[in-house]
Amino acid sequence: MTNAGATETGSHSPKDRDRETMSTSKKWLLLVSSFLLMTVSSCALKAQGVGQTSLAHELSRNNFTFVVLGDNRSGDDMYRKIVSMVMKRDPAFIVNVGDMIKTPGDLTEWSKFWEMSRPISVPYYLTVGNHEVSQRVTESEKIYKEQVNLPGNELYYSFTAGNSLFIVLDTSLADQEESVTGEQYAWLERELANSEQKHKFVFLHHPLYPVLRTEQQEENGSDESSAERDRLEALFMKNKVDVVFAGHEHLYHRETVDGIIHVITGGGGAPLYADDQNGGFHHFIVMTVDGDTVRGEVIDSSGELRDRF
């Protein structure tokens, strides 16, 4: 009777208490294990993704800044310096126009890139460059997609921030190297046509209008196929794209074609392709969207303002 009553009122026998203690211990062990697993996973994500998870960018305001840089491969010290300078600008996010590593598919270089990028605590959007993905390295595209955490198919994609649309293209797709054709072009048409955003920014690795025309640089850019380039430019004109950012050439250059600003920003750390007067300086670009206005400032590695548009 007493034992039965005690059981009913919540008291337990020594054996019951032992079983309960073991059960409680197992629960705590499970909770601790789960916590450790989440912590390790979180650390791994931060080490690799550097806050790269797609930010919804559902900004209620239409004024923000973002940074554009590119071609940091083979320039580790300079890239580290630029990353530090960029984060002091407190951007909403960063876009890299490609060539983050030197050797396509090299896991060691990817690991070093993520380690150098660790100070970046805002979303970091990457563009496929010819040093990340090469059709001559069969596993390089697969490895790229394993390394990144980007929207869409991770090779070409879009996102919005405030009143602006951002489109990242892939000029290293199989059978489409240095161009934008096929399904990617059809997708681009749809993205632009369906957008109601005030401002539109496009990012791709190979420039539509390359600067360098030497024999060594002859293959640079989408300029090789003028028909494809002109079709792409016409699409940008039709949909009132504000700025097209590219890299590949290790320098800074800006020109306006058909009312669209085209910028080559290949000064993220890689060996430079020109002298200082012709854009051969390491740099990054701070873009400001302020309602109906878009402004750009080009900052070199000494912190000097080199261009404004």
Backbone as CSV, one residue per row, in Angstrom:
resi,resn,N_x,N_y,N_z,CA_x,CA_y,CA_z,C_x,C_y,C_z
1,MET,0.842,-1.196,0.000,0.000,0.000,0.000,0.877,1.246,0.000
2,THR,1.809,1.295,0.939,2.674,2.469,1.017,3.483,2.619,-0.265
3,ASN,4.050,1.464,-0.724,4.840,1.539,-1.954,3.989,1.970,-3.138
4,ALA,2.788,1.411,-3.182,1.897,1.782,-4.274,1.550,3.247,-4.179
5,GLY,1.224,3.685,-2.910,0.901,5.098,-2.748,2.074,5.977,-3.072
6,ALA,3.259,5.549,-2.670,4.450,6.349,-2.938,4.701,6.456,-4.422
7,THR,4.488,5.364,-5.137,4.679,5.394,-6.586,3.692,6.355,-7.217
8,GLU,2.475,6.315,-6.761,1.452,7.185,-7.331,1.731,8.655,-7.050
9,THR,2.369,8.951,-5.911,2.638,10.353,-5.570,4.009,10.817,-6.071
10,GLY,4.731,9.935,-6.790,5.979,10.368,-7.411,7.213,9.871,-6.730
11,SER,7.130,9.135,-5.620,8.326,8.582,-4.984,8.745,7.332,-5.735
12,HIS,10.045,6.968,-5.650,10.566,5.842,-6.417,11.414,4.954,-5.530
13,SER,11.452,3.669,-5.906,12.339,2.726,-5.243,13.772,3.011,-5.670
14,PRO,14.778,2.478,-4.931,16.180,2.674,-5.349,16.428,2.248,-6.784
15,LYS,15.824,1.114,-7.196,16.025,0.661,-8.585,15.425,1.659,-9.560
16,ASP,14.211,2.173,-9.201,13.574,3.167,-10.074,14.446,4.410,-10.187
17,ARG,15.005,4.834,-9.017,15.844,6.036,-9.047,17.097,5.796,-9.880
18,ASP,17.647,4.604,-9.798,18.827,4.286,-10.620,18.481,4.364,-12.097
19,ARG,17.317,3.778,-12.443,16.914,3.810,-13.863,16.668,5.240,-14.323
20,GLU,16.031,6.046,-13.435,15.745,7.430,-13.787,17.042,8.212,-13.955
21,THR,18.001,7.967,-13.030,19.292,8.653,-13.124,19.991,8.322,-14.432
22,MET,19.968,7.024,-14.795,20.586,6.602,-16.053,19.878,7.247,-17.233
23,SER,18.541,7.305,-17.162,17.767,7.910,-18.256,18.101,9.389,-18.394
24,THR,18.164,10.065,-17.208,18.498,11.493,-17.227,19.900,11.713,-17.777
25,SER,20.821,10.864,-17.368,22.203,10.978,-17.851,22.257,10.816,-19.362
26,LYS,21.490,9.849,-19.870,21.463,9.622,-21.323,20.909,10.847,-22.043
27,LYS,19.862,11.453,-21.447,19.271,12.636,-22.071,20.287,13.774,-22.127
28,TRP,20.989,13.978,-20.979,22.003,15.033,-20.970,23.120,14.746,-21.967
29,LEU,23.517,13.478,-22.030,24.566,13.090,-22.976,24.118,13.367,-24.405
30,LEU,22.857,13.061,-24.672,22.312,13.307,-26.008,22.282,14.797,-26.324
31,LEU,21.852,15.600,-25.317,21.793,17.047,-25.512,23.177,17.629,-25.746
32,VAL,24.149,17.187,-24.924,25.523,17.681,-25.068,26.094,17.285,-26.428
33,SER,25.826,16.039,-26.822,26.316,15.564,-28.119,25.726,16.387,-29.251
34,SER,24.414,16.657,-29.142,23.745,17.453,-30.177,24.328,18.853,-30.242
35,PHE,24.571,19.434,-29.044,25.150,20.776,-28.990,26.530,20.804,-29.629
36,LEU,27.347,19.801,-29.282,28.695,19.743,-29.856,28.645,19.573,-31.353
37,LEU,27.707,18.738,-31.824,27.572,18.510,-33.260,27.194,19.797,-33.967
38,MET,26.242,20.546,-33.367,25.832,21.803,-33.977,26.971,22.805,-33.955
39,THR,27.730,22.830,-32.858,28.852,23.756,-32.750,29.914,23.453,-33.787
40,VAL,30.266,22.158,-33.905,31.265,21.750,-34.899,30.776,22.077,-36.303
41,SER,29.501,21.773,-36.578,28.947,22.064,-37.903,28.982,23.552,-38.183
42,SER,28.609,24.350,-37.136,28.616,25.796,-37.299,30.020,26.314,-37.572
43,CYS,30.992,25.790,-36.816,32.380,26.213,-37.030,32.859,25.833,-38.416
44,ALA,32.477,24.633,-38.861,32.891,24.188,-40.192,32.301,25.091,-41.256
45,LEU,31.021,25.453,-41.064,30.368,26.326,-42.038,31.050,27.682,-42.073
46,LYS,31.373,28.219,-40.875,32.024,29.514,-40.842,33.402,29.455,-41.463
47,ALA,34.098,28.334,-41.232,35.443,28.204,-41.783,35.401,28.127,-43.294
48,GLN,34.347,27.479,-43.818,34.281,27.306,-45.261,33.434,28.379,-45.922
49,GLY,32.221,28.563,-45.433,31.285,29.439,-46.117,31.431,30.911,-45.809
50,VAL,32.077,31.284,-44.729,32.316,32.670,-44.366,31.037,33.489,-44.500
51,GLY,29.969,33.015,-43.874,28.723,33.766,-43.943,28.173,33.857,-45.340
52,GLN,28.514,32.883,-46.185,28.193,32.962,-47.603,26.763,32.537,-47.904
53,THR,26.067,31.979,-46.918,24.692,31.566,-47.124,23.889,32.711,-47.717
54,SER,23.060,32.393,-48.665,22.291,33.424,-49.373,21.527,34.306,-48.403
55,LEU,21.859,35.571,-48.394,21.139,36.523,-47.574,19.897,36.946,-48.338
56,ALA,18.758,36.869,-47.682,17.509,37.226,-48.354,17.547,38.673,-48.818
57,HIS,18.309,39.506,-48.108,18.432,40.914,-48.469,17.074,41.593,-48.562
58,GLU,16.155,41.168,-47.713,14.860,41.824,-47.691,15.002,43.138,-46.928
59,LEU,15.845,44.000,-47.457,16.097,45.270,-46.784,14.881,46.175,-46.937
60,SER,14.422,46.720,-45.844,13.269,47.605,-45.899,13.668,48.962,-46.471
61,ARG,14.965,49.275,-46.391,15.434,50.554,-46.906,16.078,50.332,-48.275
62,ASN,16.163,51.411,-49.034,16.768,51.332,-50.358,18.105,52.055,-50.401
63,ASN,18.762,52.129,-49.261,20.113,52.687,-49.242,21.034,51.733,-48.486
64,PHE,22.087,51.286,-49.159,23.038,50.337,-48.592,24.301,50.373,-49.433
65,THR,25.344,49.757,-48.923,26.596,49.662,-49.675,26.968,48.198,-49.863
66,PHE,27.657,47.926,-50.932,28.245,46.606,-51.154,29.598,46.795,-51.816
67,VAL,30.425,45.766,-51.745,31.784,45.849,-52.282,31.971,44.821,-53.387
68,VAL,32.707,45.217,-54.405,33.053,44.320,-55.517,34.576,44.244,-55.620
69,LEU,35.085,43.029,-55.768,36.513,42.822,-55.982,36.677,41.563,-56.836
70,GLY,37.900,41.285,-57.243,38.101,40.075,-58.038,39.559,39.769,-58.292
71,ASP,39.809,38.564,-58.772,41.148,38.119,-59.158,42.159,38.291,-58.024
72,ASN,41.884,37.586,-56.922,42.812,37.613,-55.799,43.809,36.458,-55.829
73,ARG,43.643,35.516,-56.766,44.493,34.320,-56.781,45.964,34.717,-56.910
74,SER,46.811,33.933,-56.271,48.274,34.108,-56.307,48.736,35.398,-55.632
75,GLY,47.861,36.029,-54.860,48.254,37.262,-54.180,47.764,37.278,-52.747
76,ASP,48.180,36.275,-51.987,47.616,36.052,-50.658,47.758,37.251,-49.727
77,ASP,48.941,37.813,-49.625,49.165,38.925,-48.696,48.302,40.126,-49.061
78,MET,48.233,40.430,-50.351,47.425,41.564,-50.783,45.941,41.300,-50.551
79,TYR,45.522,40.076,-50.803,44.108,39.736,-50.579,43.747,39.888,-49.103
80,ARG,44.612,39.409,-48.216,44.354,39.566,-46.786,44.211,41.051,-46.422
81,LYS,45.081,41.867,-46.987,45.031,43.311,-46.704,43.724,43.914,-47.202
82,ILE,43.335,43.541,-48.416,42.110,44.094,-48.992,40.887,43.646,-48.199
83,VAL,40.861,42.392,-47.787,39.744,41.900,-46.967,39.613,42.739,-45.708
84,SER,40.729,43.030,-45.060,40.707,43.838,-43.839,40.175,45.241,-44.131
85,MET,40.617,45.829,-45.231,40.167,47.172,-45.597,38.680,47.181,-45.932
86,VAL,38.242,46.151,-46.636,36.838,46.063,-47.043,35.919,45.988,-45.829
87,MET,36.266,45.156,-44.856,35.384,44.971,-43.705,35.268,46.238,-42.865
88,LYS,36.261,47.113,-42.922,36.168,48.383,-42.203,35.130,49.303,-42.840
89,ARG,34.737,48.989,-44.075,33.710,49.782,-44.773,32.295,49.350,-44.403
90,ASP,32.181,48.251,-43.677,30.898,47.743,-43.202,29.879,47.550,-44.338
91,PRO,30.246,46.791,-45.374,29.300,46.574,-46.475,28.191,45.606,-46.088
92,ALA,27.067,45.678,-46.797,25.976,44.723,-46.561,26.360,43.350,-47.078
93,PHE,27.144,43.307,-48.151,27.624,42.048,-48.717,28.762,42.349,-49.678
94,ILE,29.424,41.296,-50.154,30.564,41.418,-51.063,30.350,40.493,-52.252
95,VAL,30.772,40.938,-53.427,30.739,40.094,-54.621,32.153,39.990,-55.177
96,ASN,32.611,38.762,-55.401,33.915,38.507,-56.007,33.676,38.057,-57.447
97,VAL,34.321,38.733,-58.428,34.071,38.425,-59.835,34.941,37.295,-60.370
98,GLY,35.556,36.519,-59.481,36.191,35.283,-59.921,37.695,35.239,-59.858
99,ASP,38.221,34.031,-60.026,39.642,33.701,-59.872,40.076,33.901,-58.422
100,MET,39.426,33.120,-57.561,39.761,33.128,-56.135,40.951,32.234,-55.836
101,ILE,41.143,31.193,-56.658,42.263,30.278,-56.487,43.043,30.208,-57.793
102,LYS,44.211,29.609,-57.748,45.052,29.550,-58.947,44.792,28.304,-59.782
103,THR,44.596,27.151,-59.104,44.516,25.869,-59.806,43.114,25.278,-59.691
104,PRO,42.399,25.091,-60.798,41.043,24.539,-60.738,40.992,23.210,-59.991
105,GLY,40.050,23.114,-59.061,39.841,21.857,-58.345,40.811,21.565,-57.221
106,ASP,41.696,22.497,-56.905,42.708,22.258,-55.872,42.123,22.519,-54.484
107,LEU,41.923,21.465,-53.713,41.297,21.585,-52.393,42.163,22.347,-51.402
108,THR,43.473,22.210,-51.524,44.371,22.938,-50.627,44.238,24.443,-50.843
109,GLU,44.139,24.844,-52.092,43.988,26.272,-52.394,42.623,26.781,-51.947
110,TRP,41.603,25.953,-52.090,40.287,26.355,-51.592,40.333,26.561,-50.079
111,SER,40.986,25.648,-49.384,41.085,25.758,-47.938,41.794,27.048,-47.538
112,LYS,42.856,27.394,-48.262,43.590,28.625,-47.974,42.714,29.848,-48.253
113,PHE,41.944,29.792,-49.342,41.061,30.917,-49.669,40.054,31.169,-48.558
114,TRP,39.439,30.089,-48.051,38.449,30.255,-46.986,39.108,30.762,-45.701
115,GLU,40.319,30.279,-45.449,41.021,30.740,-44.249,41.314,32.237,-44.357
116,MET,41.755,32.688,-45.505,42.060,34.108,-45.700,40.795,34.961,-45.665
117,SER,39.672,34.358,-46.036,38.402,35.091,-46.097,37.661,35.094,-44.775
118,ARG,38.206,34.441,-43.767,37.491,34.285,-42.495,37.059,35.602,-41.859
119,PRO,37.813,36.697,-41.996,37.343,37.964,-41.403,36.035,38.484,-42.016
120,ILE,35.654,37.952,-43.149,34.421,38.410,-43.801,33.221,37.847,-43.041
121,SER,32.433,38.729,-42.472,31.287,38.314,-41.659,29.953,38.660,-42.299
122,VAL,29.982,39.048,-43.573,28.759,39.349,-44.320,28.660,38.364,-45.482
123,PRO,27.487,38.230,-46.091,27.373,37.308,-47.233,28.404,37.620,-48.316
124,TYR,28.998,36.563,-48.837,30.092,36.680,-49.810,29.680,35.902,-51.048
125,TYR,29.348,36.625,-52.108,28.871,36.000,-53.339,30.027,35.838,-54.327
126,LEU,30.187,34.638,-54.844,31.302,34.338,-55.730,30.832,34.160,-57.174
127,THR,31.731,34.501,-58.094,31.514,34.323,-59.526,32.510,33.287,-60.025
128,VAL,32.073,32.371,-60.862,32.979,31.351,-61.396,33.994,31.993,-62.344
129,GLY,35.274,31.743,-62.083,36.327,32.190,-62.982,37.013,30.993,-63.622
130,ASN,37.877,31.249,-64.581,38.544,30.155,-65.288,39.583,29.446,-64.419
131,HIS,39.920,30.042,-63.263,40.838,29.370,-62.344,40.095,28.530,-61.304
132,GLU,38.783,28.660,-61.236,37.984,27.789,-60.363,37.485,26.569,-61.123
133,VAL,36.994,26.818,-62.341,36.405,25.744,-63.153,37.047,25.748,-64.528
134,SER,37.553,24.593,-64.924,38.140,24.431,-66.251,37.654,23.120,-66.846
135,GLN,37.286,23.146,-68.098,36.838,21.925,-68.757,37.970,20.916,-68.902
136,ARG,39.205,21.367,-68.699,40.356,20.453,-68.751,40.561,19.720,-67.428
137,VAL,39.858,20.186,-66.377,39.919,19.527,-65.065,38.502,19.056,-64.753
138,THR,38.242,17.814,-65.035,36.871,17.304,-65.059,36.108,17.457,-63.749
139,GLU,36.805,17.381,-62.631,36.142,17.451,-61.333,36.025,18.878,-60.795
140,SER,36.559,19.869,-61.515,36.657,21.217,-60.947,35.294,21.857,-60.701
141,GLU,34.333,21.624,-61.593,33.000,22.205,-61.374,32.310,21.558,-60.179
142,LYS,32.431,20.255,-60.075,31.850,19.528,-58.945,32.465,20.019,-57.632
143,ILE,33.788,20.175,-57.630,34.467,20.646,-56.422,34.042,22.070,-56.091
144,TYR,33.900,22.913,-57.106,33.443,24.283,-56.869,32.094,24.289,-56.157
145,LYS,31.153,23.494,-56.645,29.818,23.463,-56.052,29.828,22.884,-54.641
146,GLU,30.786,22.025,-54.371,30.929,21.491,-53.012,31.519,22.538,-52.066
147,GLN,32.306,23.441,-52.600,32.977,24.437,-51.777,32.089,25.639,-51.434
148,VAL,31.126,25.927,-52.289,30.338,27.141,-52.111,28.961,26.843,-51.546
149,ASN,28.286,27.888,-51.134,26.925,27.791,-50.621,26.166,28.993,-51.161
150,LEU,25.732,28.885,-52.407,25.181,30.013,-53.139,23.754,29.725,-53.604
151,PRO,23.024,30.749,-54.011,21.641,30.536,-54.481,21.587,29.750,-55.791
152,GLY,20.387,29.331,-56.152,20.151,28.685,-57.446,21.012,27.464,-57.663
153,ASN,21.557,27.349,-58.873,22.416,26.203,-59.174,23.870,26.467,-58.785
154,GLU,24.128,27.606,-58.152,25.423,28.000,-57.600,26.440,28.399,-58.659
155,LEU,26.144,28.183,-59.918,27.041,28.590,-60.995,26.603,29.935,-61.568
156,TYR,25.300,30.066,-61.832,24.727,31.381,-62.157,23.432,31.512,-61.374
157,TYR,23.184,32.719,-60.871,22.087,32.899,-59.923,21.781,34.391,-59.773
158,SER,20.736,34.698,-59.024,20.379,36.089,-58.760,19.924,36.247,-57.324
159,PHE,19.961,37.472,-56.840,19.388,37.805,-55.538,19.009,39.279,-55.565
160,THR,18.209,39.699,-54.610,17.800,41.092,-54.537,18.227,41.693,-53.211
161,ALA,18.432,42.995,-53.227,18.723,43.760,-52.014,18.022,45.097,-52.171
162,GLY,17.122,45.401,-51.255,16.393,46.652,-51.354,15.692,46.786,-52.687
163,ASN,16.003,47.848,-53.414,15.364,48.097,-54.716,16.232,47.639,-55.883
164,SER,17.157,46.696,-55.632,18.137,46.318,-56.652,18.175,44.814,-56.908
165,LEU,18.426,44.472,-58.165,18.590,43.083,-58.594,20.062,42.834,-58.900
166,PHE,20.568,41.699,-58.442,21.962,41.313,-58.669,21.983,39.977,-59.398
167,ILE,22.663,39.938,-60.539,22.742,38.724,-61.347,24.198,38.327,-61.520
168,VAL,24.513,37.089,-61.157,25.866,36.549,-61.287,25.851,35.486,-62.387
169,LEU,26.707,35.646,-63.387,26.745,34.746,-64.539,28.002,33.880,-64.520
170,ASP,27.963,32.816,-65.302,29.078,31.865,-65.391,29.589,31.827,-66.824
171,THR,30.809,32.325,-67.040,31.403,32.291,-68.381,32.408,31.156,-68.520
172,SER,32.267,30.128,-67.670,33.147,28.961,-67.755,32.375,27.660,-67.899
173,LEU,31.104,27.747,-68.290,30.317,26.542,-68.511,30.847,25.756,-69.702
174,ALA,30.660,24.444,-69.670,31.076,23.600,-70.793,30.401,24.070,-72.070
175,ASP,31.163,24.196,-73.142,30.676,24.628,-74.456,30.208,26.076,-74.467
176,GLN,30.435,26.804,-73.371,30.043,28.217,-73.333,31.163,29.072,-72.757
177,GLU,32.373,28.592,-72.819,33.467,29.304,-72.185,33.607,30.710,-72.758
178,GLU,33.728,31.671,-71.860,33.873,33.084,-72.189,32.652,33.647,-72.904
179,SER,31.496,33.058,-72.663,30.270,33.563,-73.276,29.078,33.205,-72.397
180,VAL,27.921,33.741,-72.753,26.674,33.428,-72.061,25.651,33.081,-73.139
181,THR,25.350,31.788,-73.273,24.445,31.334,-74.312,23.520,30.254,-73.748
182,GLY,22.745,29.635,-74.629,21.928,28.483,-74.259,20.962,28.748,-73.126
183,GLU,20.836,27.770,-72.238,19.884,27.860,-71.126,20.222,29.008,-70.187
184,GLN,21.523,29.276,-70.005,21.901,30.387,-69.130,21.386,31.712,-69.686
185,TYR,21.487,31.904,-70.995,20.992,33.135,-71.612,19.476,33.231,-71.479
186,ALA,18.780,32.110,-71.695,17.323,32.093,-71.560,16.920,32.430,-70.124
187,TRP,17.642,31.868,-69.161,17.394,32.167,-67.749,17.625,33.654,-67.469
188,LEU,18.696,34.212,-68.026,19.014,35.626,-67.834,17.899,36.510,-68.391
189,GLU,17.399,36.164,-69.570,16.283,36.910,-70.151,15.094,36.947,-69.206
190,ARG,14.760,35.789,-68.647,13.609,35.705,-67.743,13.839,36.521,-66.472
191,GLU,15.040,36.402,-65.902,15.327,37.127,-64.668,15.195,38.633,-64.866
192,LEU,15.728,39.138,-65.956,15.664,40.571,-66.219,14.247,41.013,-66.545
193,ALA,13.550,40.231,-67.363,12.200,40.604,-67.778,11.220,40.612,-66.614
194,ASN,11.415,39.701,-65.664,10.470,39.575,-64.538,10.797,40.490,-63.367
195,SER,11.909,41.192,-63.437,12.313,42.027,-62.311,11.627,43.389,-62.347
196,GLU,11.201,43.821,-61.171,10.630,45.160,-61.025,11.557,46.059,-60.213
197,GLN,12.784,45.605,-60.012,13.749,46.363,-59.218,14.211,47.607,-59.983
198,LYS,14.463,48.651,-59.248,14.902,49.912,-59.837,16.285,49.786,-60.468
199,HIS,17.214,49.172,-59.746,18.588,49.051,-60.222,18.930,47.595,-60.525
200,LYS,19.809,47.418,-61.518,20.222,46.065,-61.910,21.736,46.047,-62.089
201,PHE,22.377,45.060,-61.444,23.829,44.902,-61.513,24.144,43.486,-61.994
202,VAL,25.093,43.366,-62.915,25.470,42.068,-63.471,26.950,41.818,-63.192
203,PHE,27.276,40.569,-62.862,28.649,40.175,-62.562,29.012,38.955,-63.402
204,LEU,30.158,38.988,-64.045,30.678,37.848,-64.782,32.196,37.950,-64.804
205,HIS,32.864,36.837,-65.039,34.326,36.877,-64.939,34.978,37.494,-66.173
206,HIS,34.612,37.017,-67.336,35.243,37.530,-68.556,34.544,38.812,-69.025
207,PRO,35.294,39.872,-69.259,34.676,41.141,-69.656,34.141,41.104,-71.089
208,LEU,33.041,41.813,-71.297,32.525,41.939,-72.658,33.451,42.797,-73.503
209,TYR,34.109,43.767,-72.869,34.994,44.686,-73.594,36.372,44.688,-72.926
210,PRO,37.193,43.675,-73.217,38.519,43.594,-72.591,39.411,44.739,-73.042
211,VAL,40.353,45.069,-72.193,41.276,46.166,-72.474,42.502,45.671,-73.210
212,LEU,43.030,44.541,-72.790,44.301,44.042,-73.309,44.105,43.309,-74.628
213,ARG,44.877,43.686,-75.593,44.759,43.069,-76.919,46.082,42.464,-77.372
214,THR,47.014,42.261,-76.419,48.289,41.660,-76.773,48.069,40.197,-77.144
215,GLU,49.068,39.579,-77.755,48.951,38.174,-78.147,48.684,37.295,-76.930
216,GLN,49.342,37.634,-75.811,49.175,36.845,-74.597,47.731,36.923,-74.094
217,GLN,47.090,38.071,-74.290,45.744,38.282,-73.777,44.679,38.160,-74.858
218,GLU,45.041,37.649,-76.018,44.141,37.631,-77.165,42.828,36.908,-76.874
219,GLU,42.899,35.873,-76.014,41.707,35.084,-75.760,40.829,35.659,-74.659
220,ASN,41.212,36.790,-74.086,40.429,37.363,-72.987,39.054,37.821,-73.443
221,GLY,38.081,37.593,-72.604,36.786,38.245,-72.709,35.820,37.670,-73.702
222,SER,34.549,38.076,-73.533,33.479,37.672,-74.420,33.583,38.381,-75.760
223,ASP,34.547,39.294,-75.887,34.744,40.059,-77.101,35.098,39.176,-78.285
224,GLU,35.564,37.953,-78.030,35.937,37.042,-79.119,34.775,36.810,-80.067
225,SER,33.599,36.636,-79.539,32.427,36.430,-80.373,31.589,37.698,-80.322
226,SER,31.789,38.573,-81.299,31.117,39.871,-81.259,29.607,39.735,-81.342
227,ALA,29.118,38.721,-82.063,27.667,38.543,-82.184,27.052,38.199,-80.827
228,GLU,27.695,37.285,-80.086,27.203,36.919,-78.764,27.315,38.092,-77.798
229,ARG,28.432,38.803,-77.899,28.615,39.970,-77.031,27.542,41.016,-77.297
230,ASP,27.301,41.299,-78.566,26.326,42.331,-78.918,24.916,41.922,-78.505
231,ARG,24.608,40.640,-78.592,23.294,40.172,-78.160,23.132,40.369,-76.655
232,LEU,24.205,40.089,-75.919,24.170,40.260,-74.468,24.054,41.741,-74.106
233,GLU,24.823,42.570,-74.785,24.765,44.010,-74.531,23.375,44.563,-74.830
234,ALA,22.758,44.087,-75.923,21.408,44.544,-76.281,20.401,44.162,-75.206
235,LEU,20.571,42.984,-74.630,19.685,42.546,-73.549,19.866,43.434,-72.320
236,PHE,21.107,43.786,-72.019,21.369,44.681,-70.890,20.759,46.061,-71.138
237,MET,20.861,46.547,-72.375,20.277,47.843,-72.717,18.759,47.812,-72.566
238,LYS,18.149,46.771,-73.107,16.690,46.646,-73.077,16.159,46.677,-71.655
239,ASN,16.891,46.071,-70.744,16.430,45.953,-69.359,17.085,46.959,-68.421
240,LYS,17.772,47.944,-68.990,18.321,49.075,-68.240,19.231,48.639,-67.084
241,VAL,20.195,47.792,-67.414,21.206,47.395,-66.436,22.073,48.606,-66.109
242,ASP,22.357,48.814,-64.834,23.154,49.966,-64.406,24.638,49.750,-64.652
243,VAL,25.170,48.632,-64.096,26.605,48.378,-64.169,26.853,46.900,-64.433
244,VAL,27.840,46.620,-65.284,28.314,45.251,-65.522,29.736,45.167,-64.979
245,PHE,29.955,44.284,-64.014,31.277,44.105,-63.404,31.922,42.826,-63.933
246,ALA,33.203,42.911,-64.262,33.957,41.743,-64.725,35.345,41.771,-64.102
247,GLY,36.101,40.717,-64.358,37.468,40.626,-63.864,38.363,40.106,-64.965
248,HIS,39.115,39.048,-64.668,39.972,38.323,-65.610,41.237,39.101,-65.961
249,GLU,41.117,40.355,-66.334,42.293,41.190,-66.581,42.671,41.856,-65.260
250,HIS,43.929,41.716,-64.900,44.372,42.141,-63.569,44.696,43.632,-63.562
251,LEU,43.622,44.414,-63.544,43.738,45.863,-63.588,42.368,46.470,-63.285
252,TYR,42.320,47.799,-63.291,41.035,48.490,-63.173,40.773,49.255,-64.457
253,HIS,39.532,49.150,-64.938,39.147,49.895,-66.135,37.655,50.145,-66.096
254,ARG,37.263,51.327,-66.559,35.839,51.659,-66.632,35.541,52.348,-67.955
255,GLU,34.478,51.926,-68.596,34.004,52.601,-69.796,32.487,52.476,-69.871
256,THR,31.875,53.377,-70.607,30.426,53.352,-70.782,30.105,52.987,-72.218
257,VAL,29.294,51.961,-72.379,28.883,51.494,-73.706,27.362,51.479,-73.748
258,ASP,26.795,52.192,-74.692,25.336,52.242,-74.844,24.642,52.652,-73.542
259,GLY,25.290,53.544,-72.785,24.693,54.034,-71.556,24.883,53.123,-70.353
260,ILE,25.544,51.987,-70.555,25.784,51.037,-69.464,27.244,51.122,-69.043
261,ILE,27.471,51.222,-67.748,28.842,51.267,-67.231,29.403,49.849,-67.184
262,HIS,30.556,49.652,-67.809,31.268,48.372,-67.759,32.557,48.573,-66.970
263,VAL,32.734,47.762,-65.924,33.895,47.897,-65.049,34.676,46.591,-65.023
264,ILE,35.986,46.680,-65.207,36.870,45.544,-64.985,37.561,45.780,-63.660
265,THR,37.342,44.876,-62.706,37.940,45.013,-61.384,38.710,43.744,-61.044
266,GLY,39.906,43.658,-61.609,40.736,42.471,-61.437,41.942,42.720,-60.555
267,GLY,41.770,43.590,-59.561,42.914,43.977,-58.731,42.832,43.510,-57.308
268,GLY,42.314,42.295,-57.081,42.133,41.790,-55.723,43.362,41.142,-55.107
269,GLY,44.482,41.139,-55.848,45.709,40.558,-55.282,46.591,39.872,-56.295
270,ALA,46.029,39.429,-57.411,46.796,38.707,-58.434,47.841,39.616,-59.071
271,PRO,48.883,39.037,-59.679,49.898,39.844,-60.365,49.244,40.768,-61.392
272,LEU,49.685,42.021,-61.437,49.042,43.031,-62.267,49.476,42.942,-63.726
273,TYR,48.561,43.334,-64.625,48.808,43.238,-66.061,49.119,44.583,-66.710
274,ALA,49.196,45.651,-65.942,49.426,46.978,-66.525,50.189,47.835,-65.526
275,ASP,50.677,48.987,-65.990,51.315,49.905,-65.058,50.234,50.717,-64.354
276,ASP,50.648,51.445,-63.339,49.702,52.144,-62.483,48.807,53.107,-63.266
277,GLN,49.385,53.838,-64.201,48.625,54.830,-64.949,47.564,54.207,-65.838
278,ASN,47.743,52.944,-66.173,46.771,52.251,-67.022,45.914,51.262,-66.237
279,GLY,45.750,51.528,-64.954,44.856,50.718,-64.134,45.523,49.580,-63.402
280,GLY,46.842,49.493,-63.481,47.540,48.388,-62.844,47.796,48.651,-61.369
281,PHE,46.759,48.621,-60.568,46.904,48.781,-59.118,45.872,47.899,-58.424
282,HIS,46.229,47.386,-57.266,45.319,46.559,-56.500,44.238,47.439,-55.878
283,HIS,43.023,46.914,-55.830,41.915,47.773,-55.438,40.655,46.972,-55.120
284,PHE,39.640,47.669,-54.652,38.277,47.155,-54.531,37.329,48.312,-54.796
285,ILE,36.061,47.999,-55.009,35.079,49.027,-55.351,33.970,49.039,-54.312
286,VAL,33.701,50.220,-53.793,32.598,50.400,-52.844,31.424,51.011,-53.596
287,MET,30.334,50.266,-53.673,29.139,50.727,-54.357,28.085,51.149,-53.336
288,THR,27.459,52.280,-53.577,26.404,52.785,-52.699,25.117,52.937,-53.487
289,VAL,24.079,52.312,-52.997,22.747,52.491,-53.552,21.980,53.384,-52.589
290,ASP,21.523,54.516,-53.085,20.808,55.484,-52.251,19.539,55.900,-52.985
291,GLY,18.487,55.100,-52.808,17.238,55.368,-53.510,17.410,55.232,-55.009
292,ASP,17.214,56.319,-55.728,17.327,56.303,-57.187,18.759,56.482,-57.670
293,THR,19.674,56.700,-56.744,21.057,57.015,-57.106,21.994,55.851,-56.826
294,VAL,22.956,55.653,-57.738,24.000,54.644,-57.562,25.350,55.337,-57.705
295,ARG,26.239,55.070,-56.745,27.575,55.668,-56.786,28.635,54.594,-56.586
296,GLY,29.780,54.804,-57.215,30.889,53.873,-57.045,32.176,54.593,-56.716
297,GLU,32.965,54.019,-55.797,34.270,54.562,-55.459,35.307,53.448,-55.550
298,VAL,36.375,53.724,-56.245,37.456,52.746,-56.409,38.564,53.100,-55.431
299,ILE,38.843,52.168,-54.520,39.835,52.398,-53.464,41.033,51.489,-53.697
300,ASP,42.233,52.056,-53.727,43.410,51.215,-53.934,43.921,50.655,-52.599
301,SER,44.972,49.847,-52.660,45.445,49.141,-51.469,46.104,50.061,-50.454
302,SER,46.317,51.315,-50.818,46.840,52.311,-49.869,45.710,53.126,-49.237
303,GLY,44.478,52.818,-49.643,43.334,53.538,-49.117,42.999,54.792,-49.880
304,GLU,43.683,55.025,-51.016,43.443,56.218,-51.805,42.271,56.026,-52.768
305,LEU,41.491,57.102,-52.945,40.396,57.101,-53.917,40.983,57.269,-55.317
306,ARG,40.765,56.278,-56.193,41.367,56.328,-57.525,40.365,56.672,-58.628
307,ASP,39.100,56.450,-58.376,38.090,56.790,-59.379,36.747,56.881,-58.670
308,ARG,35.857,57.648,-59.267,34.499,57.786,-58.735,33.531,57.818,-59.920
309,PHE,32.425,57.112,-59.807,31.424,57.145,-60.885,30.026,57.030,-60.311
